Amino acid sequence: ILAFFGVGSALGALAVSSGRLPRRYLTVMMTMWSVGSIPLVVVGVTSSFPLMAAATFVIGVTDGAGMVIWGTLLQRRDPTEMLGRVSSLDFFVSLAFMPVSMAIVGPLSKVVSMQTIFLVAGVAPVLLAAVAMYAARMRKDELAHPLLALVARVEGLVDVVEHLVEGCSDLADLGTRVGVGGVDALGERHLARVQRHARDLRRCRSHPT
C-alpha cells in the first residue's frame, strides 16, 4: 500500500515540476492537499487491496504535487535571510505532530471505529483548508504576488548580465564596461564565474519553473 503512495508521490512531483506553476498556486496547493485526502475514506471502509492501492496512489499524487509547489514558494516568497528559520519551523511542526497523531489514534481506536477515524481524516482537511484559505486571504495574496513577476525580474537580470558579459574576453574589457579598472588572477576567476552565471541565467529564462 505504501509503495503505491510512493509511486504516486513521485509521479505527482514530476508532473508539477515539469511545467509552469499554476497562476492560482496557493489555491491549487491547498486543493491538492485537502481534496487529495478524501481517498482516505476509501481505505477505512474497504478491505479490497486494489481499492486501497488506488486510493493511496491518488493521495500520493496530490501530496507530491503540493509539496513541489510548497517547496518552490519557500524559495520564492520568503526573504532570503528568513529562509532557514522558516524551513526549520516547517519541518519542526510537521515532524512534531506526526508522533502526536500516532499517540492519539491508538487509544482512540478503542472507543471509535476505524471507519470513523478514516472518515474524519479524509474530510477534516477539506474543511480546515477552506478555513485557512478564507482566514489567510490566500486567493487575494496569490493574485497580489504573481510568480510570473519574479520570472520577469530574472529575465531582466539576464539581460543586464548578458549586456555586461557579451564580448568580454578578459577582466579589463568587463572592467571598462562597468567603470572598474585593474586585472589580476583573482579577478579573472571572478569573470569566469560571472560568465558561468550568465549561462545559468539564460537556462533559467528558458525554463522559468
C-alpha positions as CSV (number, residue, x, y, z in Angstrom):
1,I,0.0,0.0,0.0
2,L,2.8,2.4,0.9
3,A,4.6,1.6,-2.3
4,F,1.6,2.9,-4.3
5,F,1.7,6.1,-2.3
6,G,5.4,6.5,-3.0
7,V,4.9,5.9,-6.8
8,G,2.0,8.3,-6.9
9,S,4.0,11.0,-4.9
10,A,6.9,10.7,-7.3
11,L,4.7,11.0,-10.4
12,G,2.8,13.9,-8.9
13,A,6.0,15.8,-8.1
14,L,7.5,15.0,-11.5
15,A,4.3,16.3,-13.3
16,V,4.2,19.6,-11.5
17,S,8.0,20.2,-11.7
18,S,8.0,19.6,-15.4
19,G,5.7,22.5,-16.3
20,R,4.9,26.1,-15.2
21,L,3.5,26.6,-11.8
22,P,-0.3,27.5,-11.8
23,R,-1.3,31.1,-11.6
24,R,-3.5,30.3,-8.6
25,Y,-0.7,28.5,-6.9
26,L,-2.0,28.7,-3.3
27,T,-5.4,27.5,-4.4
28,V,-4.0,24.6,-6.3
29,M,-1.7,23.6,-3.5
30,M,-4.4,23.7,-0.8
31,T,-6.8,21.8,-3.1
32,M,-4.2,19.1,-3.7
33,W,-3.6,18.6,0.0
34,S,-7.2,18.8,1.1
35,V,-9.2,17.1,-1.6
36,G,-6.4,14.7,-2.0
37,S,-7.1,13.4,1.5
38,I,-10.6,12.3,0.7
39,P,-9.5,8.9,-0.6
40,L,-8.5,8.0,3.0
41,V,-12.2,7.4,3.5
42,V,-12.0,4.5,1.0
43,V,-9.1,3.0,3.0
44,G,-11.3,3.0,6.1
45,V,-14.4,1.3,4.5
46,T,-12.9,-1.4,2.2
47,S,-10.7,-4.5,2.6
48,S,-10.1,-4.7,-1.1
49,F,-6.4,-4.4,-1.9
50,P,-6.9,-2.8,-5.4
51,L,-9.2,-0.1,-4.0
52,M,-6.8,0.7,-1.1
53,A,-3.8,0.8,-3.6
54,A,-5.7,3.1,-5.9
55,A,-6.7,5.4,-3.0
56,T,-3.2,5.7,-1.7
57,F,-1.9,6.3,-5.2
58,V,-4.2,9.3,-5.6
59,I,-3.2,10.5,-2.2
60,G,0.5,10.2,-3.2
61,V,0.0,12.1,-6.4
62,T,-1.7,15.0,-4.8
63,D,0.7,15.1,-1.9
64,G,3.8,15.1,-4.2
65,A,2.3,17.8,-6.4
66,G,1.5,20.0,-3.5
67,M,5.0,19.6,-2.0
68,V,6.6,20.8,-5.1
69,I,4.6,24.0,-5.1
70,W,5.2,24.4,-1.4
71,G,9.0,24.0,-1.8
72,T,9.0,26.4,-4.7
73,L,7.1,29.0,-2.6
74,L,9.6,28.7,0.2
75,Q,12.3,29.7,-2.1
76,R,10.4,32.5,-4.0
77,R,8.2,34.1,-1.4
78,D,10.3,34.0,1.8
79,P,13.1,36.6,2.4
80,T,16.5,35.0,1.9
81,E,17.6,36.0,5.4
82,M,14.5,34.2,6.9
83,L,14.6,31.1,4.7
84,G,16.5,28.9,7.2
85,R,14.2,29.8,10.1
86,V,11.0,29.3,8.1
87,S,12.2,26.0,6.8
88,S,13.2,24.9,10.3
89,L,9.8,25.8,11.6
90,D,8.1,24.0,8.7
91,F,10.0,20.8,9.4
92,F,9.6,21.1,13.2
93,V,5.8,21.4,13.0
94,S,5.5,18.6,10.5
95,L,7.7,16.2,12.5
96,A,6.3,17.2,15.9
97,F,2.7,16.4,15.0
98,M,3.4,13.0,13.4
99,P,4.1,11.2,16.7
100,V,1.3,13.1,18.4
101,S,-1.2,11.9,15.9
102,M,0.0,8.3,16.3
103,A,-0.3,8.6,20.1
104,I,-3.8,9.8,19.8
105,V,-5.1,7.4,17.2
106,G,-4.0,4.3,19.1
107,P,-6.2,4.8,22.2
108,L,-8.9,6.5,20.1
109,S,-9.3,3.3,18.0
110,K,-10.5,1.5,21.2
111,V,-13.6,3.7,21.5
112,V,-14.2,4.9,17.9
113,S,-14.4,2.7,14.9
114,M,-11.6,2.7,12.3
115,Q,-14.2,3.7,9.6
116,T,-15.0,6.9,11.6
117,I,-11.3,7.7,12.1
118,F,-10.6,7.4,8.4
119,L,-13.7,9.4,7.6
120,V,-12.6,12.3,9.8
121,A,-9.0,12.0,8.4
122,G,-10.4,12.3,4.9
123,V,-13.0,15.0,5.3
124,A,-11.4,17.3,8.0
125,P,-8.5,18.5,5.8
126,V,-11.1,19.9,3.3
127,L,-12.8,21.9,6.0
128,L,-9.5,23.1,7.6
129,A,-8.2,24.1,4.2
130,A,-11.3,26.1,3.4
131,V,-10.9,27.9,6.8
132,A,-7.2,28.6,6.1
133,M,-7.9,29.9,2.6
134,Y,-10.5,32.3,3.9
135,A,-8.7,33.4,7.1
136,A,-5.3,34.0,5.4
137,R,-7.0,35.5,2.3
138,M,-4.9,33.3,0.1
139,R,-6.8,33.9,-3.0
140,K,-6.1,37.6,-2.8
141,D,-2.5,37.0,-1.8
142,E,-1.7,34.8,-4.8
143,L,-3.1,37.4,-7.2
144,A,-1.2,40.2,-5.4
145,H,2.1,38.3,-5.7
146,P,2.1,36.5,-9.1
147,L,5.1,34.2,-9.6
148,L,5.4,35.5,-13.2
149,A,6.5,38.8,-11.9
150,L,9.5,37.0,-10.4
151,V,10.2,35.4,-13.7
152,A,10.2,38.9,-15.3
153,R,12.8,40.0,-12.7
154,V,15.0,37.1,-13.6
155,E,14.7,37.9,-17.3
156,G,15.7,41.5,-16.6
157,L,18.7,40.3,-14.6
158,V,19.7,38.0,-17.5
159,D,19.6,41.0,-19.9
160,V,21.9,43.0,-17.6
161,V,24.4,40.2,-17.2
162,E,24.4,39.4,-20.9
163,H,25.0,43.1,-21.7
164,L,28.0,43.2,-19.4
165,V,29.5,39.8,-20.3
166,E,28.8,39.7,-24.0
167,G,32.0,40.1,-25.9
168,C,34.2,40.4,-22.8
169,S,37.4,38.4,-23.4
170,D,39.1,39.4,-20.1
171,L,38.6,41.3,-16.9
172,A,39.9,44.5,-18.4
173,D,37.2,44.5,-21.0
174,L,34.5,43.9,-18.4
175,G,36.0,46.5,-16.1
176,T,35.8,49.0,-18.9
177,R,32.1,48.3,-19.3
178,V,31.3,48.8,-15.7
179,G,33.8,51.5,-15.0
180,V,36.3,49.4,-12.9
181,G,39.9,49.0,-13.9
182,G,42.6,46.6,-12.9
183,V,43.4,43.0,-13.8
184,D,44.6,40.2,-11.6
185,A,44.3,36.4,-11.3
186,L,41.5,36.6,-8.7
187,G,39.6,39.0,-10.9
188,E,39.9,36.7,-13.9
189,R,38.4,33.9,-11.8
190,H,35.5,36.2,-10.9
191,L,34.9,37.0,-14.5
192,A,34.8,33.3,-15.3
193,R,32.2,32.9,-12.5
194,V,30.1,35.7,-13.9
195,Q,30.2,34.2,-17.4
196,R,29.0,30.8,-15.9
197,H,26.2,32.5,-14.0
198,A,25.2,34.2,-17.2
199,R,24.8,30.9,-18.9
200,D,22.8,29.6,-15.9
201,L,20.5,32.6,-16.1
202,R,19.9,32.0,-19.8
203,R,18.8,28.5,-18.9
204,C,16.6,29.8,-16.1
205,R,14.9,32.1,-18.6
206,S,14.3,29.2,-21.0
207,H,12.9,27.1,-18.1
208,P,11.4,29.6,-15.6
209,T,9.9,26.9,-13.3
